[in-house]
Amino acid sequence: MRITIETPSRIHLGIIDLNGNLGRIYGSIGVALERPKTSITVEKSDRLEIIGNGNRIEQLLHKISNHFRFKPRVRIELRESIPEHVGLGSGTQLSLAIGVAISRIYGIDVGIDELSVILGRGRLSGIGIEAFKNGGFIIDAGHEKDNIKGIPPVILRHDFPEDWSFLIIIPEIERGLSGREEDIAFKRIIPSDPEIPARICRIIQMKLLPSLMLRDIDNFGEALMEIDMNVGLYFKHIQGGIYKNEFLSELIEFSLSNGAKGAGQSSWGPGIYLLIENKNANKLKKKLINFLNKKEIAADVIKTNANNSGARIMVD
């Protein structure tokens, strides 16, 4: 048996509440994307063979095999991968792809949520896990403040409009925080000013969600930016401003003046997302490439739509 899994990436549109005075903390907003993606193929073998990102995949295999007590003899080929530490959820998608493929190869009856816990994913945000399972626009409810364990419950998942696109820009500048660095950063800013989550929640309820349901891209884009600016207030003392780098602010300003309907930094960056109608996406992409060339900034510019179905699992 050979299993091929293609995962979405995801943009993280913000942490909702870093105060916790209502009894819950964190809470996240995100969207699953078709591109970039992680693609792996796994099949049984007489020995362990890994092609691509061997150290990371070996670590994941070690966690799975230790938990279920078996010695993996498989051939794993990483055909395509989401860039690491740029705010697109690469770690969760690779972890779940490996976990699902290995469990199916060895006939292990385990769900995706349980695999996520075994592999140490989804501790702060459930966006990446739901993106893998079902795709779409996602909101999770965070954790009980005094009981931070397991995976945050998803309280809303909705198809994202197919005629709305994203441009993802990944500049070659310092990568974002992850792992222990991220944990330390959060400890420095909790509890936050309670005014910030109050504003974010109002924008979500009264502007972001209504405009999504009504397919109003102008107001949805405005709401994205208002949320992004407020989320940036949580982290400005850590990353030096609303955005990780001053150039990102300039890049967003240029994009908005050239047709983008909304923009923001995904997670800790440096990945930037731009919301735009499909029909105008390629035109803006060309302008961005020219802008980046003039600034002598190397960057990937990726046009993508939302993924509304989750990971694709194919068995030969």
VOPAGU-2260 file (C-alpha; in pm, 1 decimal, decimal comma):
REM VOPAGU-2260
SITE   aa  ch    i         X         Y         Z
SITE  MET   A    0       0,0       0,0       0,0
SITE  ARG   A    1     120,0     348,8     -87,3
SITE  ILE   A    2     -37,0     661,3      60,6
SITE  THR   A    3       0,3    1013,9     -77,2
SITE  ILE   A    4    -119,2    1308,0     130,5
SITE  GLU   A    5    -140,8    1670,0      17,4
SITE  THR   A    6    -210,8    1921,8     292,6
SITE  PRO   A    7    -323,1    2283,6     281,4
SITE  SER   A    8    -122,7    2561,2     438,9
SITE  ARG   A    9    -296,6    2818,5     654,8
SITE  ILE   A   10    -281,7    3186,0     734,7
SITE  HIS   A   11    -329,0    3277,7    1097,1
SITE  LEU   A   12    -534,9    3594,8    1117,6
SITE  GLY   A   13    -479,1    3653,6    1485,7
SITE  ILE   A   14    -504,8    3553,5    1849,9
SITE  ILE   A   15    -830,3    3683,8    1994,4
SITE  ASP   A   16    -775,1    3716,1    2370,6
SITE  LEU   A   17    -449,3    3734,2    2563,8
SITE  ASN   A   18    -615,4    3869,7    2877,4
SITE  GLY   A   19    -834,2    3581,2    2991,0
SITE  ASN   A   20   -1056,4    3773,4    3231,4
SITE  LEU   A   21   -1367,6    3594,2    3099,7
SITE  GLY   A   22   -1222,1    3253,6    3184,2
SITE  ARG   A   23   -1085,3    3159,1    2840,6
SITE  ILE   A   24    -759,0    3254,9    2674,5
SITE  TYR   A   25    -613,5    3259,3    2322,5
SITE  GLY   A   26    -875,0    3179,1    2057,4
SITE  SER   A   27    -771,0    3201,5    1692,8
SITE  ILE   A   28    -890,7    3298,2    1345,2
SITE  GLY   A   29    -753,3    3149,1    1023,8
SITE  VAL   A   30    -806,4    3036,2     666,3
SITE  ALA   A   31    -680,3    2718,5     495,1
SITE  LEU   A   32    -501,9    2772,9     162,4
SITE  GLU   A   33    -445,9    2560,8    -147,5
SITE  ARG   A   34     -87,9    2684,2    -182,9
SITE  PRO   A   35     179,1    2643,1     -66,0
SITE  LYS   A   36     120,6    2281,5      35,2
SITE  THR   A   37     295,2    1981,1     183,2
SITE  SER   A   38     292,1    1661,3     -20,9
SITE  ILE   A   39     428,8    1327,7     103,0
SITE  THR   A   40     421,7     968,8     -19,1
SITE  VAL   A   41     463,0     681,6     227,9
SITE  GLU   A   42     488,6     308,9     160,8
SITE  LYS   A   43     612,4       3,0     349,7
SITE  SER   A   44     972,3    -100,7     301,0
SITE  ASP   A   45    1227,0    -342,4     447,3
SITE  ARG   A   46    1407,3     -47,6     606,3
SITE  LEU   A   47    1352,6     316,8     697,9
SITE  GLU   A   48    1421,4     552,4     409,8
SITE  ILE   A   49    1347,2     926,1     418,3
SITE  ILE   A   50    1382,3    1157,0     120,1
SITE  GLY   A   51    1362,4    1523,9     220,1
SITE  ASN   A   52    1374,5    1696,8     564,1
SITE  GLY   A   53    1505,1    1379,9     728,4
SITE  ASN   A   54    1571,8    1519,3    1077,0
SITE  ARG   A   55    1223,3    1663,5    1120,0
SITE  ILE   A   56    1050,7    1353,5     984,8
SITE  GLU   A   57    1265,9    1125,7    1201,3
SITE  GLN   A   58    1158,2    1322,2    1509,3
SITE  LEU   A   59     791,8    1274,3    1416,2
SITE  LEU   A   60     840,5     902,7    1350,2
SITE  HIS   A   61    1012,2     868,1    1687,9
SITE  LYS   A   62     710,3    1018,3    1866,1
SITE  ILE   A   63     463,1     795,2    1682,9
SITE  SER   A   64     661,8     471,9    1710,1
SITE  ASN   A   65     736,1     528,8    2079,2
SITE  HIS   A   66     371,2     590,8    2154,5
SITE  PHE   A   67     238,8     290,3    1963,2
SITE  ARG   A   68     545,7      70,3    2023,5
SITE  PHE   A   69     655,5     -36,4    1678,1
SITE  LYS   A   70     965,1       6,7    1463,6
SITE  PRO   A   71     884,3     194,8    1140,5
SITE  ARG   A   72    1011,6      41,1     821,0
SITE  VAL   A   73     878,2     269,3     552,0
SITE  ARG   A   74     988,9     478,5     260,7
SITE  ILE   A   75     885,5     843,4     300,9
SITE  GLU   A   76     927,3    1095,0      23,3
SITE  LEU   A   77     861,6    1460,9      95,2
SITE  ARG   A   78     767,3    1585,3    -250,9
SITE  GLU   A   79     668,6    1940,5    -163,2
SITE  SER   A   80     672,1    2139,3     158,5
SITE  ILE   A   81     537,2    2458,4     309,7
SITE  PRO   A   82     820,4    2701,1     397,8
SITE  GLU   A   83     910,5    2675,5     767,0
SITE  HIS   A   84     874,8    2953,1    1027,3
SITE  VAL   A   85     708,1    3207,2     798,7
SITE  GLY   A   86     355,9    3195,8     948,7
SITE  LEU   A   87     193,3    2934,4     722,3
SITE  GLY   A   88     163,0    2638,9     960,7
SITE  SER   A   89     427,3    2409,3     812,1
SITE  GLY   A   90     492,1    2212,8    1132,2
SITE  THR   A   91     133,7    2107,6    1195,5
SITE  GLN   A   92      70,5    2006,8     834,9
SITE  LEU   A   93     385,1    1793,1     807,4
SITE  SER   A   94     316,5    1634,6    1146,6
SITE  LEU   A   95     -40,9    1539,8    1061,6
SITE  ALA   A   96      50,6    1416,6     713,9
SITE  ILE   A   97     316,3    1185,1     859,2
SITE  GLY   A   98      91,4    1077,4    1146,4
SITE  VAL   A   99    -207,4     994,3     926,8
SITE  ALA   A  100       2,2     812,9     665,2
SITE  ILE   A  101     192,8     601,0     918,4
SITE  SER   A  102    -121,1     510,7    1117,1
SITE  ARG   A  103    -294,0     393,3     799,7
SITE  ILE   A  104       8,4     200,1     675,7
SITE  TYR   A  105      26,6      11,8    1007,4
SITE  GLY   A  106    -349,1     -19,3    1059,9
SITE  ILE   A  107    -352,0     189,7    1378,9
SITE  ASP   A  108    -699,5     313,3    1474,5
SITE  VAL   A  109    -634,5     670,7    1583,6
SITE  GLY   A  110    -812,1     997,1    1508,2
SITE  ILE   A  111    -653,5    1319,7    1390,2
SITE  ASP   A  112    -714,5    1498,4    1721,3
SITE  GLU   A  113    -538,6    1221,2    1915,3
SITE  LEU   A  114    -251,7    1223,4    1666,2
SITE  SER   A  115    -221,6    1600,4    1713,6
SITE  VAL   A  116    -176,0    1557,5    2088,5
SITE  ILE   A  117      75,3    1273,1    2043,3
SITE  LEU   A  118     276,1    1488,0    1801,8
SITE  GLY   A  119     252,9    1802,1    2015,0
SITE  ARG   A  120      45,6    2010,2    1774,9
SITE  GLY   A  121    -248,3    2243,0    1839,1
SITE  ARG   A  122    -152,5    2336,5    2194,1
SITE  LEU   A  123    -227,8    2707,9    2147,1
SITE  SER   A  124    -434,8    2713,4    1828,3
SITE  GLY   A  125    -669,0    2469,1    1658,5
SITE  ILE   A  126    -656,9    2642,6    1318,4
SITE  GLY   A  127    -395,8    2418,2    1158,9
SITE  ILE   A  128    -565,1    2096,9    1271,4
SITE  GLU   A  129    -905,7    2203,6    1141,6
SITE  ALA   A  130    -742,0    2324,6     820,1
SITE  PHE   A  131    -603,9    1972,9     772,4
SITE  LYS   A  132    -937,4    1809,2     854,4
SITE  ASN   A  133   -1185,6    2031,3     670,7
SITE  GLY   A  134   -1026,0    2348,5     534,3
SITE  GLY   A  135   -1221,4    2674,0     513,7
SITE  PHE   A  136   -1246,7    2982,4     734,5
SITE  ILE   A  137   -1202,4    2880,6    1098,1
SITE  ILE   A  138   -1241,6    3023,2    1447,8
SITE  ASP   A  139   -1146,9    2832,7    1762,9
SITE  ALA   A  140   -1246,7    2918,5    2119,7
SITE  GLY   A  141    -908,2    2890,8    2288,4
SITE  HIS   A  142    -866,3    2721,7    2625,3
SITE  GLU   A  143   -1004,1    2752,6    2973,2
SITE  LYS   A  144    -754,7    2987,7    3135,3
SITE  ASP   A  145    -663,3    2749,8    3415,8
SITE  ASN   A  146    -684,0    2429,8    3210,5
SITE  ILE   A  147    -466,4    2469,4    2902,4
SITE  LYS   A  148    -451,4    2122,6    2756,4
SITE  GLY   A  149    -574,1    1934,5    2451,9
SITE  ILE   A  150    -690,4    2103,8    2134,4
SITE  PRO   A  151    -897,8    2425,8    2138,7
SITE  PRO   A  152   -1255,3    2358,0    2021,3
SITE  VAL   A  153   -1350,9    2490,1    1677,9
SITE  ILE   A  154   -1663,4    2704,6    1714,7
SITE  LEU   A  155   -1700,7    2808,6    1351,0
SITE  ARG   A  156   -1594,3    2662,2    1018,4
SITE  HIS   A  157   -1731,3    2813,4     695,9
SITE  ASP   A  158   -1648,2    2779,0     326,0
SITE  PHE   A  159   -1442,2    3071,4     198,9
SITE  PRO   A  160   -1565,7    3242,8    -119,9
SITE  GLU   A  161   -1411,2    3086,6    -429,5
SITE  ASP   A  162   -1392,3    3419,4    -614,2
SITE  TRP   A  163   -1169,5    3569,7    -343,2
SITE  SER   A  164    -795,0    3509,2    -369,1
SITE  PHE   A  165    -494,0    3559,5    -147,9
SITE  LEU   A  166    -147,4    3667,4    -245,2
SITE  ILE   A  167     108,3    3531,5      -0,5
SITE  ILE   A  168     439,6    3717,6      14,6
SITE  ILE   A  169     734,0    3551,6     187,8
SITE  PRO   A  170    1029,1    3793,9     195,8
SITE  GLU   A  171    1377,0    3665,4     270,3
SITE  ILE   A  172    1411,1    3838,9     603,7
SITE  GLU   A  173    1435,2    3707,9     959,6
SITE  ARG   A  174    1195,5    3418,8    1022,8
SITE  GLY   A  175     921,8    3424,7    1286,9
SITE  LEU   A  176     915,6    3272,6    1634,7
SITE  SER   A  177     820,7    2912,3    1706,2
SITE  GLY   A  178     843,4    2650,5    1978,1
SITE  ARG   A  179    1008,6    2762,7    2302,5
SITE  GLU   A  180    1070,6    3118,0    2176,6
SITE  GLU   A  181     698,1    3152,8    2111,3
SITE  ASP   A  182     611,2    3021,9    2459,4
SITE  ILE   A  183     843,8    3274,3    2621,4
SITE  ALA   A  184     698,6    3558,0    2413,9
SITE  PHE   A  185     341,7    3477,4    2520,4
SITE  LYS   A  186     440,3    3467,9    2887,7
SITE  ARG   A  187     577,8    3821,0    2855,0
SITE  ILE   A  188     245,2    3968,3    2738,2
SITE  ILE   A  189     -18,4    3777,5    2938,3
SITE  PRO   A  190    -237,8    3928,5    3070,9
SITE  SER   A  191    -281,3    4193,4    2803,6
SITE  ASP   A  192    -488,1    4510,0    2810,5
SITE  PRO   A  193    -852,9    4386,1    2820,4
SITE  GLU   A  194    -952,8    4660,7    2575,4
SITE  ILE   A  195    -772,2    4482,7    2290,4
SITE  PRO   A  196    -969,3    4153,1    2295,7
SITE  ALA   A  197   -1289,7    4351,0    2348,8
SITE  ARG   A  198   -1228,0    4538,8    2023,5
SITE  ILE   A  199   -1124,6    4223,9    1835,8
SITE  CYS   A  200   -1436,7    4034,8    1944,0
SITE  ARG   A  201   -1663,6    4320,9    1839,8
SITE  ILE   A  202   -1499,6    4341,4    1496,3
SITE  ILE   A  203   -1537,0    3964,8    1448,2
SITE  GLN   A  204   -1902,3    3958,1    1550,5
SITE  MET   A  205   -2025,1    4277,4    1388,6
SITE  LYS   A  206   -1807,2    4313,4    1079,2
SITE  LEU   A  207   -1588,5    4014,8     986,0
SITE  LEU   A  208   -1849,8    3738,2    1007,1
SITE  PRO   A  209   -2140,8    3934,1     854,2
SITE  SER   A  210   -1926,4    4038,2     557,9
SITE  LEU   A  211   -1810,3    3678,4     507,6
SITE  MET   A  212   -2167,9    3549,4     505,5
SITE  LEU   A  213   -2277,9    3831,5     272,1
SITE  ARG   A  214   -1969,3    3787,8      50,1
SITE  ASP   A  215   -1879,2    4154,0      98,9
SITE  ILE   A  216   -1505,4    4156,2      25,0
SITE  ASP   A  217   -1459,1    4527,1      98,8
SITE  ASN   A  218   -1587,9    4510,7     455,2
SITE  PHE   A  219   -1428,6    4170,9     512,2
SITE  GLY   A  220   -1091,0    4311,2     408,0
SITE  GLU   A  221   -1135,6    4614,6     632,9
SITE  ALA   A  222   -1223,5    4387,2     924,6
SITE  LEU   A  223    -915,0    4171,4     861,1
SITE  MET   A  224    -694,0    4478,3     881,6
SITE  GLU   A  225    -863,6    4614,6    1193,4
SITE  ILE   A  226    -813,8    4278,4    1365,6
SITE  ASP   A  227    -454,1    4254,9    1244,1
SITE  MET   A  228    -371,0    4600,8    1380,0
SITE  ASN   A  229    -519,0    4516,1    1718,6
SITE  VAL   A  230    -341,0    4179,8    1733,3
SITE  GLY   A  231     -19,4    4364,9    1649,5
SITE  LEU   A  232     -65,8    4569,8    1968,7
SITE  TYR   A  233     -20,4    4250,4    2170,9
SITE  PHE   A  234     319,7    4184,8    2017,5
SITE  LYS   A  235     463,2    4527,4    1930,1
SITE  HIS   A  236     702,7    4528,2    2227,3
SITE  ILE   A  237     838,0    4187,8    2120,7
SITE  GLN   A  238     865,2    4230,6    1745,1
SITE  GLY   A  239     939,7    4603,0    1745,3
SITE  GLY   A  240     610,1    4725,0    1602,3
SITE  ILE   A  241     272,4    4618,5    1466,9
SITE  TYR   A  242     459,8    4412,2    1208,1
SITE  LYS   A  243     776,3    4208,3    1240,0
SITE  ASN   A  244     974,6    4435,7    1010,5
SITE  GLU   A  245     935,6    4795,7     891,6
SITE  PHE   A  246     949,7    4681,0     531,4
SITE  LEU   A  247     633,5    4472,7     583,1
SITE  SER   A  248     441,7    4789,4     667,3
SITE  GLU   A  249     566,4    4952,6     346,4
SITE  LEU   A  250     477,2    4640,4     148,0
SITE  ILE   A  251     122,6    4635,4     285,6
SITE  GLU   A  252      75,0    5007,8     215,9
SITE  PHE   A  253     184,8    4957,1    -146,5
SITE  SER   A  254     -49,1    4658,7    -187,4
SITE  LEU   A  255    -352,0    4842,3     -52,1
SITE  SER   A  256    -289,5    5134,9    -284,9
SITE  ASN   A  257    -278,8    4891,3    -578,3
SITE  GLY   A  258    -600,7    4698,0    -530,3
SITE  ALA   A  259    -565,7    4472,0    -226,6
SITE  LYS   A  260    -885,1    4463,7     -19,3
SITE  GLY   A  261    -712,8    4367,4     303,9
SITE  ALA   A  262    -372,6    4266,5     434,0
SITE  GLY   A  263    -189,5    4146,2     740,1
SITE  GLN   A  264      92,7    3945,3     891,9
SITE  SER   A  265      26,5    3574,7     940,0
SITE  SER   A  266     123,3    3458,1    1288,3
SITE  TRP   A  267     480,0    3576,4    1371,6
SITE  GLY   A  268     555,2    3642,0    1005,4
SITE  PRO   A  269     739,8    3730,9     799,4
SITE  GLY   A  270     468,3    3591,6     570,2
SITE  ILE   A  271     220,0    3855,9     457,1
SITE  TYR   A  272    -126,7    3786,1     316,5
SITE  LEU   A  273    -320,5    4009,6      80,4
SITE  LEU   A  274    -691,2    3963,1      11,1
SITE  ILE   A  275    -804,1    4044,0    -342,9
SITE  GLU   A  276   -1069,8    3946,5    -596,4
SITE  ASN   A  277    -961,0    3665,8    -829,4
SITE  LYS   A  278    -994,7    3882,1   -1139,4
SITE  ASN   A  279    -742,3    4135,0   -1008,3
SITE  ALA   A  280    -492,8    3899,8    -843,0
SITE  ASN   A  281    -249,6    3845,4   -1129,5
SITE  LYS   A  282    -229,3    4218,3   -1202,5
SITE  LEU   A  283    -138,3    4293,4    -841,2
SITE  LYS   A  284     110,2    4005,7    -835,5
SITE  LYS   A  285     301,9    4158,9   -1129,0
SITE  LYS   A  286     308,4    4498,3    -958,0
SITE  LEU   A  287     436,5    4340,9    -637,2
SITE  ILE   A  288     716,6    4158,7    -815,4
SITE  ASN   A  289     827,0    4487,3    -976,0
SITE  PHE   A  290     805,1    4665,5    -639,9
SITE  LEU   A  291    1013,8    4397,2    -466,8
SITE  ASN   A  292    1273,5    4403,5    -745,2
SITE  LYS   A  293    1310,3    4780,6    -716,4
SITE  LYS   A  294    1356,4    4745,2    -340,9
SITE  GLU   A  295    1606,9    4463,4    -402,7
SITE  ILE   A  296    1413,5    4236,4    -167,3
SITE  ALA   A  297    1407,5    3867,6    -257,1
SITE  ALA   A  298    1064,5    3716,0    -192,3
SITE  ASP   A  299     822,1    3448,3    -305,9
SITE  VAL   A  300     485,7    3581,2    -424,5
SITE  ILE   A  301     221,5    3308,1    -433,5
SITE  LYS   A  302    -131,4    3344,3    -569,9
SITE  THR   A  303    -373,7    3104,4    -405,3
SITE  ASN   A  304    -735,3    3042,3    -321,0
SITE  ALA   A  305    -872,9    2909,6       3,5
SITE  ASN   A  306    -885,8    2535,2      55,7
SITE  ASN   A  307   -1241,8    2436,1     152,0
SITE  SER   A  308   -1190,7    2059,8     180,2
SITE  GLY   A  309    -882,8    1992,4     390,9
SITE  ALA   A  310    -604,4    1745,4     319,3
SITE  ARG   A  311    -629,6    1508,3      23,1
SITE  ILE   A  312    -549,4    1147,7     107,9
SITE  MET   A  313    -489,9     909,8    -184,8
SITE  VAL   A  314    -429,3     535,0    -147,0
SITE  ASP   A  315    -276,5     318,7    -421,9
